[in-house]
Structures are given as structure tokens and as C-alpha cells.
Amino acid sequence: MGIIELRGVSKVFKSYAHAGDRIKEFVTGGRLSRHEAHWALRDLSFDIRRGETFCIVGENGSGKTTLLKIIAGILSPSSGTVKVSGRVAALLELGSGFSTEFTGRQNVFLNGTILGLSSREIESRLDAIFAFAELGEHIDQPLKTYSSGMVMRLGFSIAVQVEPEILIVDEALSVGDIRFAQRCMRKIHELRERGVTIIFVSHSIADVKALGERTLWLDQGLAVQLGDTKEVAIEYMAALLKKDAVYLRQERATDLKTTQLPRPPEVITELPAQPRRHGDRRGEVLGIAVVDEGGRALTSLAPGQRIVARVSVKANEPVRLPIVGCQLRNDRGIDFSGTNTSQEDVALPAMEAGDVITADFHLHLPEFSARYLTFTPAFAEGTVNEFTVCDLVEDAVRIPVERNEQITEGLFGMPCRAVTFQRVQAQEAPISAAESR
């Protein structure tokens, strides 16, 4: 049993070619069909557990927002049942539930009432809502004078301060400034720790992987995959790369100048026993090694260390514009850095079937906090902006990281020098001779 239960949920919308077709269909009592059916969702069944952070991914038009509206009670399903147990606060379309003629303060009361709060309960939360939104004097101005970022500030502030049992966030954090978006993400993490059920939709896979316990992948209203967030994210990104490859296979003119490389010092053939691979396999990653600048294999990493990621690839078919790359991922599943030969302006020569290239990436690790790093090597054809993946090996190498005692908050450290000033107590001014008389 979950706090949210969906059984066989489908949603169909009617699409009319002409405005008059709707009227014609209505006056005939539906006997004359003048519409085309657009299925936004088809036969979805799943539960969301209480206190779970549940993410939804999918391309535009996949049905994500329609599903959220059904869960929030804004839309009714065409078939199937939805059971929601708990107070829902939803951040869907920008400004939904707001009146543009009302002031920000008035909209707080309007939204709070919609969410089931009494006037006294809303009054008790006003200071916290205003402080988080940081709208200043604009709080008493009509909403129609607000920017989109200001509307998002107000909506998010209300949603998180009404103590929801279920919080729905649909791409709301993509609007507004980065600083406030970071504050929102910290608040979402705080709500998650407090046991609030969160349904999170975003095109940012890094955010999804950082937040989600389980993830649902939707495509044209159908559930493609539902499971562990890391596994779903990998398959989803692989599908997007494969889709891009259909377009990127076309011949393109390029101004990259090929250069003759010296013979590789060695060919690396070390890979995990059962690697997770993606790509069209016109080429393959033979292996990857992480070594120090002297070529010695590393068994651990230290923040601030200089390392070399050595990747060997082989062409199974002719590859006109080869690219070799490497992505770094931390223990939270966040891809925090990566590069490739094209991005570094190293133009590799065209490869024939059987050719092998070894590329060295000299990396200076930042000051960071993580229990381990994984390295994902890749082989592609194209340019830095347009490429086709031949082979990508997920998490091919995993190396533990030495504990960084200097970083207690966040993922990275930054150079900083703190300066303190001694407080000087004010002293009474001396009394002049004239005043003493």
C-alpha cells in the first residue's frame, strides 16, 4: 500500500481540426465523431511509497505533466483509478492557482485556502513564506507585475511552508536565478529528510540522480521502465543518445584538421567483467587505466592530485572523425566532470577497421568530497557538438578516494582566506576644561 496508488490509469484528449467540429459533435450527441483521439497516458499502474522521492523522466510530450495533474486532482483520468492519501502541494504550470490581479500577499491566502489551511494557519506561516520568497516590497504588488522568476519564488515558498505530505515539483526550478534554485534544492532535500513524499520531474538527470530513489520513464504516455533511479537514468540517457545517432549519422562537412599521432605507448585492455555498454559498436572501448604521471597504476585518489586517465579504443568499421572521451562520476551518481579529444581541440586521424588509438587525459583533480570516483570511457564519431556514440562503458573503473577532512559541506572546496577583525569598544570622550568648569 502506498500514499499514492494508480491502477490502469489512461488519459485521452480530443483533438479537433476546426473549431466548429466540436459543436457539430456536441449537437449530434456524439453520434457524429469529428475528433481525433490523443492518448496522453496509457494504462499506468504503480504505487508511490510514503516518504519516497519518486522521479519521472521523459521527453517533451511524453505525458509527465498530465500524470502529475491527475495525481494532484487537477485532471481526472479517462479510465482507471487514482488514490491519494495526504495533503498535496503542487508546483506545476507557472502561476497555476494564482490570480494575476491579486497581490502576492493576497495570493498567499488564496493558495493556502485551496490547500486546506485556515486563515489563522496561513497567518502563522506568513513570515516564513515572505522570508523564503525574498520579494520585499513586491509582496504587496499585483502578480501581473511579477517576473516569471518572482512567481516561481512565491509558488515554491507557499508549497514548502504549508507542511505538505506530498510535494509535486514539475520543472519549476528551471525558472529564476541559480542562487534561488539552489536554495530550493536544499529545501527539497530537507523535506525529504523529514519524510515528505516528493514527486520530482526534471530534464536535469543530475538532479534526478541526486534526489530520486525510484524513477519512472515515460515515452508517449507509456511506462518504458520503472525502478532504481540510477538504472533508469542510464537506460534513458542511452536511448536519447541512440535517437540522436539517427540524425547524426548523416555526412557533415568539418573543418577539423587531422594530425598524425605518435604510436601509443601501450594498449589498455582492462574492463569490468560484465560492463554496461551503449552505442552502435562501429568501434569499441578496449580498456581504461587510471595512473599517476609516471604511469603507475593508482589504487586510491587524493583531492588535488594530478592523474592520467588512459583510454584505448578500436575501430570495427571506418570511423571518419573519431572522438575519445572520459566522464568522472562520484559516489552520489553525479557526473561532475568529463572531457574528450574534440573538446580539447585534439583532432584524431580517421580510423580504418582494426585501427587502435590510445588517448591520455591529464587531469588535475579539484578539492572534492567523495568516497569513490568512477570513470566512464567512451568512443564516438563526429564533433564536440554533433556526434554518434560507438561505445560507452558505464563505470568501467572505480577507485576509492582518500578522505578530505577540510570539506565538511557540499561536494567541492574552494580557495578561501578568512580574516577576522578585533572588536574595539567605544570609549567615553575626555571632558574638556571648559566643560569641567
Helices and strands as residue ranges (DSSP letters): E 4-16, H 19-27, E 35-48, E 53-57, H 64-72, E 79-84, E 88-91, H 104-114, H 119-133, G 136-140, G 143-145, H 148-161, E 166-170, G 172-174, H 178-193, E 197-201, H 205-211, E 214-219, E 222-228, H 229-248, E 276-278, E 283-291, E 306-315, E 322-330, E 335-340, E 356-364, E 372-382, E 387-394, E 397-400, H 433-436
